[in-house]
């Protein structure tokens, strides 16, 4: 790893460590913070989006311009099962789609503690 990459990674890790936990600010504030932070990142416009529902759960296909027809990635967003959504992780999932040249399925799932 180059020195520049190490510095960037170190800065990212410091930033992640400094974020408040949902224990310290409450789940709703944590969820709102995560959703608002997603506004800083925009998915690549070249990725085609197809929205649909799976048994009442919102989902999206993210299809890069060039992709393998027989491959897919099922992306389960982060958030510790208490936060996160398609909206908060769509940018990252679209970047994965482009880099892997693979369609990505991203979906919302029921969050704890409402749905243990």
N, C-alpha and C positions, 0 to 999 in steps of 0.2 A: 504494500500500500504506500502510495506516495505521501510525502509530508503534507501536501495540500489536502488530499483526501482525508488524511488522519485528522487534520484541523477541522475540516467540515464535519466529519463524523462526531468528533468531540463536542463541537458546538451544538449539534443536533441532540446528542445525548444529554448535555447540560440543560437544554431547553425542555426536553421531555421530563427530566427530573424535577424541574422547577414548577411544572404544572401542578395545580391543586388536585388532590385526589377527591373522588366522589364522597369519601368519608368525611373530608374536612368542609366541603361546601354543600353537600346534599346531592342526591341523584339528579333532580330536575335541573339545578344550576349547572351541574357537570354535563348533562346532555345538551343543554343550550349552548354552553361554551364550545363543546365539540362541533355542534352544527354550525355555529357562527364562524369558527376557525376554518371550516371548509370553504367559506366564501372567498378566502384568499387564493384558492386554487381552482382553476377551471379545467374541466376535461378537454382533451384535444378535440377540436371540431371535426377532424377527419374520421373520428370513430362514430359509426352509425349506432343509434340507440333504438331499441325496440322494447317498449314497456308492456307488461302483461301481469297477470295474477296466477299464482299457483295455490289452489285451495284457499283463496282469500288473502294470500300474502303477496305484497308487491314485489315484483322482480323486473330485471332488465337484462337484455342481451346487449353487450358492448362488442361491436364488430369492427375491427380495424380494416382499413382498405385492403390490405393483403393479409390473408389468413388461411390456415390449413383447414380444409373442409371437414376432416375426420377428427379433429381435436377440439376439445373445449377445456376451459378452466372454470371450476366452480369456486368463486371467491366468497369466503365467509368473512365479513368485515370485522375489524377489531372493535374493542370497547368493553372488554371484560364481561360480555353478556348482559351489561346494564346500560350501555350507551352505544351510539353509532347507528348508521343507516346507509342506504344507498347514497343519499346526498353527501354525507360526510366522507365517504370513501370512493366516490365515483372517479375522481381524478386519478387516484392511485390505481384503481382497477383498470382504467382506460390506458394508463401508461404500461401496465402489465400486458394488456391486450396487444398494444403496438409492439412492445419489445419482444414478445413471444410469437407474434403473428398468429394469435389464437383468439377465437371468440371467448368472451368471459361472461359467465352468468353471475350476476350479483343480486342479492335479495335482502329484504328486511326480514328479520326474525323477531319473534316475541322476546321481549327483554324482561330480565329479572329486576326487581322482585315481584312485579305484577304477574309474571308468568314463570314461576319457579321450575 
